[in-house]
Amino acid sequence: IADYHRAPTLGWLLIVFLLAFVIFGGKKGVKSLFALLISVCLIAFVLLPLSLNGFNPLMVAIGICLISAAATMYFVAGLSKKALAAILGTVGGVIVAGVAAQLVIFYAPLTGLSSEEAQILRGSLLVVSPKFYSGLLAAGMLIGALGVIMDVAVSIASAVSEVAKIGHRTFAELYESGMNVGRDIMGTMTNTLILAYTGSALPLLLLISQIPSTKLVNLDLVATEVASAISGSLGLVLTIPLTAYFAARLMASEPHC
């Protein structure tokens, strides 16, 4: 006996999720599922094969993030100014998160080999440059932050769009509205991202809770989790003014100065 047969339980859970998504989401829910399917296929059939064939995982991940963002915004908001503003804001946030991740990996430095899975991967491949694993780490940071960045971007773009529909609004008024919404959701979304990383690392936190703090922060495994959370949060925070700017510029009733 190799293991428990868990596929039926997971299958029923997936069916319940899909039904709930379609029932409560309606047509937009179905479109969102298509966008999710595209993102999963890009990771499974583009990122993983290209990474194993020697391509820089970070560069591939950036391309996948941009395509995934564009597809998601198209299915959610259609061909509209709202979708374009959300896409531009997401692109800016993804670039910031990617640059921050790459910088901290280079200057810390982080090897990308802190997890057991990475060690197994290194043992299973014959010849792979150390840069491959650091690139893989940066790609993981980027993809981990993408969902929250897109959520923030589309929320702000939608808010600005609704304000613009009420009446004639200037660029300054729409930008201020977008920033007000962004400030409200900034704290909760940052908490969401950081708590997601913290929740996945709870066994690690319990294991190392007795280690002195000066040594703790410098551990590769801990530094990797901290860098992932902070670089993603940085991209999230800067997505707010970028999306507010693009949305206001696209939807303002008069040219901005």
Secondary structure, 3 states (H helix, E strand, C coil): CCCCCCHHHHHHHHHHHHHHHHHHHHHHHHHHHHHHHHHHHHHHHHHHHHHHCCCCHHHHHHHHHHHHHHHHHHHHHCCCHHHHHHHHHHHHHHHHHHHHHHHHHHHCCCCCCCCHHHHHHHHHCCCCCHHHHHHHHHHHHHHHHHHHHHHHHHHHHHHHHHHHHHCCCCHHHHHHHHHHHHHHHHHHHHHHHHHHHHHHCHHHHHHCCCCCHHHHHHCHHHHHHHHHHHHHHHHHHHHHHHHHHHHHHHHCCCCCC
